[in-house]
Amino acid sequence: MENWKQWLPLLLPVAFLQLGLMIFALVDLSRRERTKGPKWVWALVIVLINFIGPIVYFVVGREE
């Protein structure tokens, strides 16, 4: 029980970074007219694949 308390200061910034990245990716997805593939698939990738999903969307999914 005491072991998780020592990891909490390290995990909180990572959790906030992941949440912020996910929100930023979802907002960007909703504002774009065109993406490489269906928007609903990208939304699932962003939400379900933690931390890497939003990065994959920004690198591969956006059509410019």
One Martini backbone bead per residue (centre of mass of N, CA, C, O) as a GRO file, in nm:
protein
   64
    1MET     BB    1   0.056   0.064  -0.019
    2GLU     BB    2   0.317   0.251   0.002
    3ASN     BB    3   0.439   0.225  -0.292
    4TRP     BB    4   0.249   0.427  -0.459
    5LYS     BB    5   0.338   0.699  -0.322
    6GLN     BB    6   0.624   0.718  -0.463
    7TRP     BB    7   0.494   0.730  -0.769
    8LEU     BB    8   0.295   0.971  -0.791
    9PRO     BB    9   0.487   1.214  -0.879
   10LEU     BB   10   0.548   1.063  -1.160
   11LEU     BB   11   0.250   1.000  -1.274
   12LEU     BB   12   0.097   1.270  -1.295
   13PRO     BB   13   0.240   1.405  -1.540
   14VAL     BB   14   0.178   1.175  -1.738
   15ALA     BB   15  -0.130   1.189  -1.715
   16PHE     BB   16  -0.159   1.487  -1.806
   17LEU     BB   17  -0.021   1.454  -2.079
   18GLN     BB   18  -0.214   1.241  -2.194
   19LEU     BB   19  -0.476   1.405  -2.164
   20GLY     BB   20  -0.389   1.653  -2.330
   21LEU     BB   21  -0.324   1.501  -2.592
   22MET     BB   22  -0.607   1.383  -2.633
   23ILE     BB   23  -0.764   1.650  -2.644
   24PHE     BB   24  -0.606   1.782  -2.876
   25ALA     BB   25  -0.668   1.557  -3.085
   26LEU     BB   26  -0.981   1.574  -3.075
   27VAL     BB   27  -1.004   1.868  -3.158
   28ASP     BB   28  -0.855   1.841  -3.426
   29LEU     BB   29  -1.044   1.627  -3.547
   30SER     BB   30  -1.311   1.800  -3.534
   31ARG     BB   31  -1.189   2.042  -3.728
   32ARG     BB   32  -1.145   1.851  -3.952
   33GLU     BB   33  -1.238   1.751  -4.271
   34ARG     BB   34  -0.970   1.580  -4.331
   35THR     BB   35  -0.864   1.237  -4.335
   36LYS     BB   36  -0.687   0.934  -4.297
   37GLY     BB   37  -0.976   0.831  -4.273
   38PRO     BB   38  -1.192   0.771  -4.045
   39LYS     BB   39  -1.284   0.947  -3.767
   40TRP     BB   40  -1.376   0.712  -3.577
   41VAL     BB   41  -1.106   0.562  -3.583
   42TRP     BB   42  -0.931   0.792  -3.467
   43ALA     BB   43  -1.086   0.816  -3.202
   44LEU     BB   44  -1.016   0.531  -3.103
   45VAL     BB   45  -0.711   0.557  -3.112
   46ILE     BB   46  -0.687   0.796  -2.915
   47VAL     BB   47  -0.842   0.660  -2.669
   48LEU     BB   48  -0.728   0.345  -2.659
   49ILE     BB   49  -0.428   0.440  -2.727
   50ASN     BB   50  -0.212   0.511  -2.513
   51PHE     BB   51  -0.013   0.795  -2.600
   52ILE     BB   52   0.019   0.684  -2.905
   53GLY     BB   53  -0.241   0.761  -3.056
   54PRO     BB   54  -0.203   1.073  -3.087
   55ILE     BB   55   0.070   1.053  -3.232
   56VAL     BB   56  -0.029   0.892  -3.476
   57TYR     BB   57  -0.229   1.101  -3.570
   58PHE     BB   58  -0.024   1.339  -3.617
   59VAL     BB   59   0.159   1.174  -3.823
   60VAL     BB   60  -0.076   1.013  -4.009
   61GLY     BB   61  -0.391   1.129  -4.006
   62ARG     BB   62  -0.324   1.391  -4.124
   63GLU     BB   63  -0.453   1.614  -4.374
   64GLU     BB   64  -0.290   1.881  -4.584
   0.00000   0.00000   0.00000
